[in-house]
């Protein structure tokens, strides 16, 4: 069974940085996708970043391009979301998602709060 555990959320000031971690088990990165989503209260869940294997292709939402970076641990099993120059609009619950074919698994989410 695929299992995702997210961590790294917290509270930061505008302009600050956080790195989210998605620890994965139950699979090996091959022909699959890792994605980060976020959802703010009262808002729809938004796709933030995608990492596709093989090849480590990445895609980002326009709102985070140049500020967020999705990457993976080449030794262990983890996917990261480095978030720089955070703004209040980035405040949300962030979720990690794994997909291979029809198999989709979500993490539990980690809260990111950006405020002065």
N, C-alpha and C positions, 0 to 999 in steps of 0.2 A: 504494500500500500504506500502510495506517495504521501509524504508528510512534509509540511512547510512550517517553519517556526520563525517569526519575525521579531526583530529587536532593533534598538538604536534610536527610537523616537524619544522625544523630549521637548522641552521648552527652550527657545532661543530668541534673541533679539533680531530685529530686521538687519539684514546684512550678514548674519551668522551662518554657520554651516552645521550639517549633521550628516552622518553616514548610516543608512539603514542596512541591516543585514537580514537576509533570508536564508536560513540554514535548511538544506534539503536532504531528504533521505528517501529510499525506496526506488531510486532510478539513477541512471548515469546519463550525463549530458551527451546526447547524440543528435538525433533529428527532432529537436524540441525547441520550445520557446519559454522564456521567462519574461514575465511582465510585472511592472509595478503600476498599480492603480491607486487613486486616492478619491476620497469622498468626504466632502464637508457637510456639516449639518444642513439639511434642507436642500441639498444639491444632489445631482445625479453623479454616479460613479464615473470617474474620468480616467482614461488611459494616459499614463504619464510617460512610460518608457518600455521598450521592448528589446530583448536580447535574443537573437536567433542562432542556434547551433545546427550544423557546423558553420564555421566562418565568423562567428561572433558579430554578425550584423546588428546594428542598433538603429532604433528610431525613437524620436522624442516628440512629445506634444510641443506645439509652437510656444506655449507659455513657459516652457522650461528649457528650451534649447539654449545652449551656451552656459547654463547654470547647473544642470543635473547630468550625471554620468552613470549609466548602468554598466556593470562589469561582473565578472565571475572569478571565483577563486580557482585557479588552474590546478591546484593540488587537492584541496578539500572540496566539499560540496556546499558552496554558498554563492549567493548572488547579492550584489551590493547596489545601493543607490546613493551615490555621493551627491549631496545637495548643497550648493554654494549660493551665496548672495540671496538668502531666503527673504521673502517678503510676507506680509500679513496674508496675502492671497494664497500662500502655500499651506496655510493651516488646514489640516484635514487628517482623517484616518487613512493611513497608507497600507495597502494590501499587496502581497506578493502572490503571483499566479503562475502556475506551471501548466503547460499544455503540450501533449504529444498526441497527434491525431485527435481522437475523440475524447481522450482523457484530459480532464481539467481539474485542477486542485487549487484551492485557495488557502492562504495562511490566515491567521487570526486577526491580523492587523496590528499596527503600532501607531500611536498618536503623535502627530507633529503639531506643535503650537508655536506660532511666531507672533510675538507681541512686544510692545515697548514697556 
